[in-house]
Amino acid sequence: MSYISLIQVQKTNYGCIELSFISSFLKRYSHNVKYFILKQKNLFENANYLKSQYFIFVTSECEGNFEGISNAINFTRIKNPDAVFIVAGPMATLHSDEALRYTGAHYIIKGSAVPTVQSIVENSTNPAEIKPGIIHSVNEYNIDLLQIDPEAYPDNSLRRYNLVQTLGCNYARCNFCPLKLMYLGVKVRPVHNVINDMKNLALRKNAESFMFRDQNFLANPKRFFELNSSMDAEGLKQKIIFAARADSIIKSLHYLEMYANRIENVQIGIESFLDIQLERYNKGVLAYQNYQAVNSLIKLGIPTYIFLIIADNKSTIEELLEVSNIFKVNPHFVLLLASARLRYYHEYENEKGEYEDYMKLCQKALEGIAALNVSPLMSGTLKRFFEEKQISENSKKVIAEWFDDLNNLILQLKCRIIDYDSGIAKVNEMSQEIASVLQTLYKER
């Protein structure tokens, strides 16, 4: 038996799915597994953390933080010089060379870490004799080996638990997605196995909802129906959350309407409402399909959370103006965007596994009306404008004031300080202002 610390790099309240897979698999071999979050307080004072023989840092699809991992490894190595350090997960897979160069880990696992980690633990030698390297996982495993470990939730106040019914994406050609490198092909679990997991989590953990971490939960609409009818038969009343592509949502509208009351949230990889951007991202859908999917869910009263890539390194000011105009003519999207997650186009990630915070002002100008979620992403074009000081100080001041006002307004809307109709009218008015500001940037160029 080995002592193993599993460290979740991104702090979430629903856990990291890959970490849960690794944990469950290692426990099959009677290893003593403990769970930690990289950013938690007093991590390095925790005796259970420091006494481990193996430290596995699990990145997510959203955060690499190789610098934070490097700092943790350097400190832990002083306290525990005989430890073996491993970095795994989606961002480690996508940026394996950078992870190897920067973190100081012994092994970087490219692909799913199951069952590779067990092989490392079984065959590991003296850490001083290990030549650091990248291990390419073969991804040849039975999906039912990837059980959910109900204990692997360092911070789960919502009692929301991960599940999978499939791994892999039926499309898997989006050029920004690290998950297509994690789980090759599509592997499917029998519905009765998924139901058994649900019953187990409901009984042992009093689960309030289940978050399916499938890349495209609605790839097969009939499976969606089969799962929900089985939940009814078993008396499972929990809500479900899942992600799906717009084209799959459109094909599944009949079933979505049947089970709308059970759905807590649908996460859509919209990426863009512009065909030119969707083509560049190799998304495989058209803008009208994204509009149709979002508006259909709104009509069904199903809460929706969208993923967007507002810009990439080929974005132009003209595109930004068009993006701004989309939100101006669709003011009902604004509250949807208040909880949107802006995806990062991976070229922006530096060797430390972080996203460059070039300038908050510039960042917000890029995101336009979608600046309701702060992210360190911006157009290479605008970045150059600011670096070369081609934007006037007055324009910078106008943009800063505009976004302060917008963020204030959104906060009031989210806290119900002002009513919805008044808020939307004001946002619509403000969205016209940002269009003129971006036009000013264009002229100053």
N, C-alpha and C positions, 0 to 999 in steps of 0.2 A: 504493500500500500504506500502511495506517495501523497505528500501534502501539496495541494495545488491552490494558488490564489488566482481567481478569475476576476479581471479588472475590466469593468465596463467603461469605455472611454467617454461616451456621450451620456450625460445625465438625462434620463427620461423617467416618466412615472409609469411606464409600461414595459420597461426592460428591453434588452437587446436580444433579438431572436437567435442570432448565431451563438451568443453566450449561453443561452438556454440549451441549445443543441449540444454544445461542447460539454456542458455540465452533465446533462443526462447521460451522454455517452461515456464519460469518464467514470461516472458512478457505477456503471455496469461492471467496471473492473475494480470496484471497492476502493477507489481513491477517496481521500478526504478533501472535499472541495469547499472552499469558502468564497464569498462574493463581496466585491468592493466596487466603488465608483472612483474613478481617477480624481475627480474634483472634490470628493468629500473631505470634510474637515478631519484633521488628526489621523489621516490615513497612515502616515509613517510612524505613528506611535502605537498602532494596533499590533499587539503581539501575534494574533492569528495571521495577520498579513505577513509579518516579517519572518515567521518561522517556516514558511513554505519552501519546498524544493524547486517548484516550478511556478513561474509568474506568466500568465497568459493575458495579454492586453488585447481586447476585442474592439476593433473600430466599428463604426456604423456606416450606413450609406450616406450619411450627412456630415460626419466629422472624423478626421484623421488625428489631428492634434499630435503629430509626431514629436513636436518639441516637448509637450507635456509628458509624453511617454518616455522620451529621452531623459528628462529630469528625474522621473520616477525610477527609471532603471539605474541611473548613476547613483542616486541616493541609496537605493535598496542594495546595490552591489557592495557598497561600503559596509553595510550592516550584515549582509549575507553573501560573502564572496563565492560560495559554492552553488549559488542558485543558477537556474537556466531560465532565460527570458525568451518569450515567444510573442510575436505580434501577428494577429489574424484579423479577419473581417473584411467587409467590402472595400473600405478605403485602403487598407493594406494590400488588398488584391489589385486595385486599380493603380496604386502608386508604389508597387513593391520595391522598385529600385531606390526610390527616395526613402522609403521606410527602412530599408537595409542600411543605407548610407547614414541616415540621420539618427535613428533611435538607439543604436548600439546593442540591439537584440541579437541573440544567437541565431534565431530562425524567424524568417518571414514566411507565412503560409499564404500562397496564392491560390485562391479557390476556397471551398468550404473546408474548415479545419477538421471535420469529421470524416474518416477516422484517423487522420494524419497525426493529431496530437497524441493519441494513444501509442502510436508507433514511436514517436519521439520519446515519450516517457519510458517505454519498454527498453529502448535501445540506447538511451542517452549515456554519454561517457563523461569524464571529468570536464567541467565547463571550460577550463583553461585549454583543453585540447580541441575544443569545437571550433571549426572554421565557419564563421558566420556565412549564411547563405539563404537563398530563396528556395523553398520547397513547393513544387507544383503539385497540388492535390489532384488526384485522378478523377474525383467526382463519381466514382463507381461505388455507390452505396445504396442500400435499401432505404427508401424514404421513411419507412416505419422504424428505422434505427434512430431517426431524428425526433425523439420524443421531447415534449415540453417538460422542463423541470420546474414544477410549481414553486420551488424554493429559490429559484434564480432570479429574484426580483429585489435588488438592493433598495429600491425606492418605489413602492407601489401602493400609494395611498388611495388610489382610485379603485382598487380591487379589479383591475382590468388585466386579463391574462392573454398572452399570445397563443395562437394556434396556427396550424397550417393544414390545408387540405391538398395543396399542390405546391411544388417548388419548381422554379424555372418559369420562363415566360414563353407563351406561344408565338410571340413576335420577336423579341430579343434582338432587335437591330437598332434601337435608339443609341446614338453615338455618345451620349452623356452618361449612360447608366452603368454603375459598377456591378449591379446585381447579376447582369447577364454573364459576368465572368465568374460569379460565385457558384451558381447552380446551373450547370449545363443541361440542356434538354428540358423536358417537362416530366416530372415524376408525380404520380397521383396516389393519394392515400384512399383506401376504402372509406366510404361515408360512415360505416358503423365504428371504425376506429376513431374517427374524429368525434363522433357522438360519445364514445366511451371517455375520451379526454375531457369533453365538456362536463360530463357527469362527475368525473373525478375532481375537477377543479371546483365545481359547484359544491361538492360535498366537503372537500378538504380545505378549501380556501374561501368559501362563501363568495364566489366570483359574481360580480355584478354585470360584467360584460366580457365579451370575447373579441379580441382584435386579431383578425386573420391577416397573416403577413405574406399571403400569396402575392406574387407580382401582378397577376391579373385574375382576381377572384371570380370574375364573370366570364372567363374564357369559354366555359361550357355552361350555358344558362340552365340546362336540365339538371346539372349537378347542384346548382343553387336551389332549385326547387326540391330536389331530393333531400338535401341537407335540412332545409327549413321544415319540410313535412315530417322528417325524422325528429327534429326538435319538438314539434307539436306532439308527436306520438309519445315522446319520453317526458313530456311535461316541463321542458326546459324553457324558462321565461326570460332568460338573459337577453340583453341587446347584443347586436353584432356590429362590428366596424370592419371595413375592408377597403382595399384599393382596386380600382379597375380602369381600364382604358375606355375612352369615350365611345369607340366603335362597339365595344362589348356591352356598354351600358345601353346603347340604343337597341341592340338586339335583345336585351333582357328586360325591357320596360314592362312587359306584361307581368313577369314574376316580381319585379321590384314593386309594382303597384299592389300585388297580393300581400307582400310582406313589409310594406312601408313602415308599419308601426313597430316592427322589430328592429329596424335599422337605426342605429344611433348616429352613424356618420358614414358617408361614402367619400373616399379620397380619390380624386381624379388627377391623373398626370396630364393636365391640359398642356403645359409647357408654353403655349402661345395661342393667340387668336389671329395670328398672321400666317398666311400660307407660306410666305417666303422664309419665315423662321422655322416653321414646321418641316419644310423641305430640308433646310440646313441641318436640323437636328435628326433627320431621317426618322421622323416620328411615325410615319405610315398612316396618318389621318389628315383630313383637311379641316380648315378653320370652321366650316359650317357644321361639321360633326361635333366639334368642341362646343359650339354655341348650343346645338341641339341637346347634347348630353346634359350640360349645366342647366339649361332652361327646363328640361323635362324633370330633373330632380327637384328643382325649385317648385314646379307645379305640383309634384307629388308630396311636397312638404318634407322631403328627406334632407336633413342637414348635410351640407356639402363642404368639403375642405379641398382646395385646389392647389396643385403644385404648378409653379410658373418658372420659366426662364425668361426674364424680361429682356435680356440682352446677352450677347456673347462677343467674342473678339472680332466679329465681322459686322457688328451692328452699326447702323448709320443714324445720324440725327433724324433723317426722314422717317426711319422706322420708329424712333422714340416718339416723334410727333403723332404717328399713326396709332401707336399703343395708347398714348394719352387720349386721343380722340375716341378710341374704343370705350374707355371708361367714362368718357363724357356723355356718349350717346346711350350707354347702358348703366345708368346710375344704380340700378338694383344689384349690380355686381359689387358695389363698394363694400357693403357689409360682409359679403362673401370673401372679399379680399382682406378684410380686417383680420382674418385668421389664416390667410394663405401662407404657404411656405414657399419661399423663393429658392428654387434649386440653383445650385452653383454649377456653372459649366466648368468642367474639371481643368481646363487650361489655366484657370485662375489660381489653382492651389499651388502654393510654393513648396519648396522641398521640406519644409518643417511640417507639412500637413495642415497648414492654416490657410485661411483666405486673407489676402492682403487687404488691410483696411486703408485703402489709398487716401481717401478723404471723405468724411461723412457727408459733407455737403455735396460732393460729386456723386457719391453713392445714391443719395436721395434723389438728385436730379435725374439720374438714370431711371430709377424705379417709378418716377412719375406718380400717378395716383396710387400705385401699389406700394408706396413707401410706408404702408401701415405695418409692415413687418420689416424690421431693420436687418439688413444683410450687408456683408462687406463685398458686394459684387457690383461692378460697374462696367460700362462700355470702355473698351480700349480707346475708342475715339475721344470720349469725354475726359478720360484720364490724361490723354496727351494734351487736350486743351488746357486743363488746369496746370499740368506740369510746365507747360510752355508759357503760362501766364497770358493766354490769349483770351481769357474771359475777364471782363472788367470787375473791379471790386464792387461796383454798384449791383451788377448781376448776381454776384455771390451773396450780397446782402439780401436782395429780393428773394432769392431761392431759399435762403435760410429762414427768413421770416415766413414765407409761404408754408414751408413744411412744419414749422412750429405751430402755425395756426391749424394746419390739417391734422396733425397728431393730437392737438387739443380737442378738435372736433370729434375725431374718432373715439377718443377716450370718453367724451360726453355721451356719444351714441352707445358705446359698449356698456357704460354704467347707467344707462337710461336716464341721464340728467336732462336730455332734451328728447322730444318725441321723434319717431322714425321719419315722418314726412318732412318735418322741418330740417332734420339733419341731412336727409338725402338732397333736398333742394339746395342747401348750403354747399354740400359737397359738389353737386353739379355745377354750381356757380364757380367754386374754387378750381374745378378741373379745367374750366375755360382759361383761368389765369395761368395755370402751369403750361398750357399749350402756347400761350404768348411768351412765357419765359423761355421755353425751349426754342421757340422761333427766334428769340433774341440771341440765344447762344449760337444758333445757326448763322445768324447775320454777322455776329462778332468773329466767327471763324474766318 
